[in-house]
Amino acid sequence: MKKIFVAAALALTLVLSACGGQGGKSDTTEVTFLTHWGPDQVQMLEAAAAAYTAINPDVTVKIQAVPFGNLLSTLRTQGSSADGPTIVGIYDAWLPELVRDGLAAKAPADVAAMVKANWPGGLVAAASQGGDVYGVPNEMALYALNYNQALFDQAGIAEPPKTWDETVDAALKISALGADIQGIGFITNWTAGAIHPFLSLLASNGGTFLNADGLTAALDSAAALET
């Protein structure tokens, strides 16, 4: 079964120089990068790939893009094929199952060292499984609080909350304005949109998603239940 390096476009050059691709009848190596990004980003990736090939004529880079909703199924379908992608940008919550199923390859030693040296521990952990680095963190974002000034004014809230306790207090005051008014809202109809805010709050509350073994859930902890 072919194993795929789980990586990101921001490290495209380093990843390509560190891992091989498919060899054809000629001396040219073809590397395929599978992503879920849209046309504008794909154009940038193709330009980066062309620039890489210009200085490494023996390597060609093919960019393959599918909608995010089809990314995991495409990866699973093509991953066991010799013609499948060499590198793929994934949703990090998939990493444990991809490692379990033998689809993800450990990062080369130099890439793993680069990740450990340049990313915070939490991001290194997200790109790792069983203590081994499997990819390069990418698509990182910080969450911001969006608030409705009109509702704040109606509830007598002078300024946006700065702590979780102030957030809860503001939410209770806003929800008290009417039965049809939501004090605080979270995304619940999109998996990633629900998981990451929850995990961010859980980490802020001193909890963790997984136990130390990295395999079993820790969602029955006091911190998780409180979150």
N, C-alpha and C positions, 0 to 999 in steps of 0.2 A: 504494500500500500504506500502510495506516495505521501510524504509529509509536506505540509505547507508552512512556510515561514510567515508568521503573523506580524505584520509591520504596518508602517504608515508612510504616506507620501513625503512627509517632512524629512524622512531618513532614506529616501529612495536611493540616492547615490551610494551611501554607505552600505545599505542592505544589498544592493546589486553587486558590489565589489566583494561582499563577504559570503554570498551564497550562490550556488550554481543554478542553472536553468536547464531547459531541455536541449539536448544536443541533437542536431539533425545529421544529414549525410555530409554536409559541409563542415567547415571549422567554425561556423557561426553558432553562438548560443542564443537561444530565445528565452527571454524571461517574461512571464505574464503577470501583470498586476491587476488583481480583481478589487473593484471598489464599488461603493454605492453612490458616489458623488455625481452631481449633475453635469450638464454639457459644459458650463463655464470652467469648472474645476478639471474636467476631463481634458479640455484643451490645454490647460496649464500643465497637467501631467504629461500629455503627449509632447509638449514643448520641452519639458525636462527630460523626457525619455530620449528625444531626438538629440538634445545637447549631450546626453551621456554617450549615446552611440557615436556622436561626432568625435569624441576623444577615446572611445573604446569600440573601434569598428567591428570587432569580433563579437559584439553583444548587441542584440536587438531587443527592444522592450515593447511589448504589446500591452495596451491599456484596455481592460474589459470593464464595463460598467453595467450594473443591473440595479433596479430599484431596491431600496433597503429591505422592503418586505420579501424580496426574493433572494437576498444575499446569502442567508444561511442555507437555504435549500440548494442554491447554486453551488455553494462551497461544498456541501455534502455530496452532491451529485458528481461534481467534477473532481473533487479532492482525491478520490481513489484512482483516478485515471492518470496515465502518464502524460496526457496532454492538458491536465488541469493546471490551475494557476500556481505560480511559484511563490508569490507574495499576495497577501490579502489584508485589507483593512476591515477589522471586525468590530462588533460590539463586545466590549470586554467581558460582559457577563457570560458570553459563550465559551470563554477560554477553558474553564474546567472540563466541559463536556468534549471539546475538541481534543484536549490532551488525553482525556480518558479513552476516546475512540481512536487514538493514534493518528489524528489528522494534522496536528500541529507539531512543528519541529522546534527544538530548543534554539534559541538565538546563538549564533556563533560567539565564541568567547570575547572577541573584541567588541561586538555589538552589545553584549550583555554588560561588559565593563563600562562602556560608554553610557548606557542607560542608568546604571547604578551611580555613576559619577555625576550625572547631569540632571536627574529628576528627583523630586522629593520622594521620601520613602513610601508614601501612600500610592503614588503613581507607579513606582517600581513594583509594589505589591500587586497592583491591578494588572500589570503586564507579566506577572509571574504565576507559577503554579508549582507547588511542592518545592519551593526554594529556588527554582530555575526560571530565568527570564526567557520569555517566549516571543516578545515583541517590543516595539517602540511605542510609548504612549503618544496619543494623538487625539485631536478633536476635544481638547480639554476646555472646560468652561466653569465659570463661577456663577452661582445663583444670586439673583438680585430680587429685592422685595419691590413689587409694584403695588401701589396703593391708590385708592380712589379718594382724592382730596375732598370731594363733595360729601362723601360718606363720613370722612374723618371730621369735617366741620359739623355735620349733623350730630355726630356722637360726642362732640366736645373733645376730640383728641387733637392736641396742639401740634404734635410733630410725629413723624414716623417712629415706630419702636426701634430701640437699639439692642434689646435683649429678648430672649425667648419669653420671659415672664411678661414683658411689656407687649409682646406680640399677642400672647394669649389674652391679656387684659383688653387690648384694642379689639380683638376678634369678638370677645364677649359683648363689648359695648356696641359694636356694629350690628351683630346679630340680634341684639335687643331692640333695634330700630323697627323690626317687622319680621313676620314669619317667613316672608319671601326674600329676605336679605341674608346673604351668606357672609358670615364674619370673616372667613378666610377660605381660600380655595386652592385645591391641588388637582393636578391632572390625574385622571383615573382611567381614561379610555385609550391610553397609549403606554405600552409596557415600559419603555425606557423613560418616558416622562414621569412615570410613577415611581420606578425603582430608584433613580438617582437622587431626586429630592429626599426620599425617605432615607436612603443610605447616608446622605449628607447630614440630615438631622440626627440619625442614629450615631454617627461618628462624633457629632458635636455634643451628644449626650453621654459620651464615654462608652458607647457600645460598639459591637462589631457584628457584621453579617454572618461570618463563619467562625467556627471554633478554631483552635490552634492547629488542628489537623488539616485545615483548608478544604475539608470535604463535607463536613456536617454543619447544618445551620445552627446559629446561636440566637434564633429569634424568640426563644423562650426566656431569655435573660431579663432581669429587671429593667435594664436600660432600654432594651428593645420593646418590651411591653409598655413602658412609660412613653416612649416615642410614638 
